[in-house]
């Protein structure tokens, strides 16, 4: 057991799979010699060499085009899109090619590739480098969408993503890169599509993802002092989605809150609210409440960005108001 | 939704009631906004299956039966008002009232708190569609002493206590028009709960029954259910036809909740 940072866990997860399977390669801008702009691929070049750890030009379409071709011809690439906002410039490849190839070839061609990307706000990167875009990806059939929130989950889910035969978009939250936690020694393999109960509770189910997980836990701790027991569930994966974990929890608590970093309209919580309204309506003791960023571009100013993103204080306040405590 | 009432109770409560074969409209609610809770439903089920009469010792009056002044007049105009019943645990309330520096008897304190709470609830026009303005309350204590309190919704419990404690010197109720709200201590009537008629000119009548110490199921500090001896009291609220039964339930729930919260009892 060793303490590992979230950023180190990214590299460890990739290295674990590169060691295990020589078909795994890494491509991206500044990921080799520089070890990644966010230092999430440090040491891979030295350990596995330039044929498997490949720097690319500043061209997202080229990065993903190369990765897609490699995946179609027998490799298992891990491609990095530095900021998830840049998915917008290579969305045709992701949506129309990667997501549909296996379906359109009747399974004759698989697409075993991972696109890892720095995602989310809180670091004053402004409107074009801070977006939380999991909900873009989960709207596209054929893509899998994963967002680990802890170093151990990062290692295990990265490994599971690399071993998956379908394209997986793995979002690393930029504000979590420096967070640290104990991670077991040895290989770790997790399961895509499984949620984790981070804190058990009896009065309300709180769903969170990425950076919102520690904030929801902080709010739950404060709420416990006010007599409200929250069950905090880290979804970890939006596609596949662990609906049974959510429905089981709602059946026990009768209340559902989603804590979403994405702008409000059509955020992932809207889909969860829909599922619960359909399948757990008769378990609900009150309306589903979504705690989200407002539908605005993310501001650059410190104070405004802090105002927009759900904070532990806002989560606590909105839950208290909804629970009437 | 025009012409229809929105559902007050949550989907879960409606499902639980459906499974239990209980009509939620018959369950006095104690939750927020006049909503029934699982505990209310359990109470309703217990009530449905329980023997009709409680133990004889509970019914034994501890003092002579006294008819309150407000009931000594002409026969009520409405013979069968709509009524809601609620039993609440006042153990903590009485414990705190016993330390009241004003030395008001705990029973007076309970009546004052109930009267103030009901007045405030009635002043909330969402629950009782009465004319705007301060809510006047006629209060009869267990001994038949009566006091008319003008603007009871604006008075503190301490102020109400003082007024009730000096009830003997208050003007008789028959001197003026009846207040819209009437609160009667029925602690010496000899029954655990008395449903009052709503007299002509009034909108709401609340009876506060005797405090009975009896075994009830309580949650222990370890979260497990256990039997405890608690001081329980029945509240019965009758309303005139101008107030809908669900609103009457909500009024009563508010009073019950206030009496619990006033003492710092848990959620």
HADDOCK unambig.tbl for C-alpha pairs under 7 A between the chains (distance, minus, plus):
assign (segid A and resid 281 and name CA) (segid B and resid 11 and name CA) 6.40 0.50 0.50
assign (segid A and resid 282 and name CA) (segid B and resid 11 and name CA) 4.79 0.50 0.50
assign (segid A and resid 282 and name CA) (segid B and resid 12 and name CA) 4.71 0.50 0.50
assign (segid A and resid 282 and name CA) (segid B and resid 15 and name CA) 5.98 0.50 0.50
assign (segid A and resid 283 and name CA) (segid B and resid 11 and name CA) 6.51 0.50 0.50
assign (segid A and resid 283 and name CA) (segid B and resid 12 and name CA) 4.54 0.50 0.50
assign (segid A and resid 284 and name CA) (segid B and resid 10 and name CA) 6.59 0.50 0.50
assign (segid A and resid 284 and name CA) (segid B and resid 11 and name CA) 5.68 0.50 0.50
assign (segid A and resid 284 and name CA) (segid B and resid 12 and name CA) 5.18 0.50 0.50
assign (segid A and resid 285 and name CA) (segid B and resid 10 and name CA) 4.88 0.50 0.50
assign (segid A and resid 285 and name CA) (segid B and resid 11 and name CA) 6.28 0.50 0.50
assign (segid A and resid 285 and name CA) (segid B and resid 12 and name CA) 5.51 0.50 0.50
assign (segid A and resid 286 and name CA) (segid B and resid 10 and name CA) 5.94 0.50 0.50
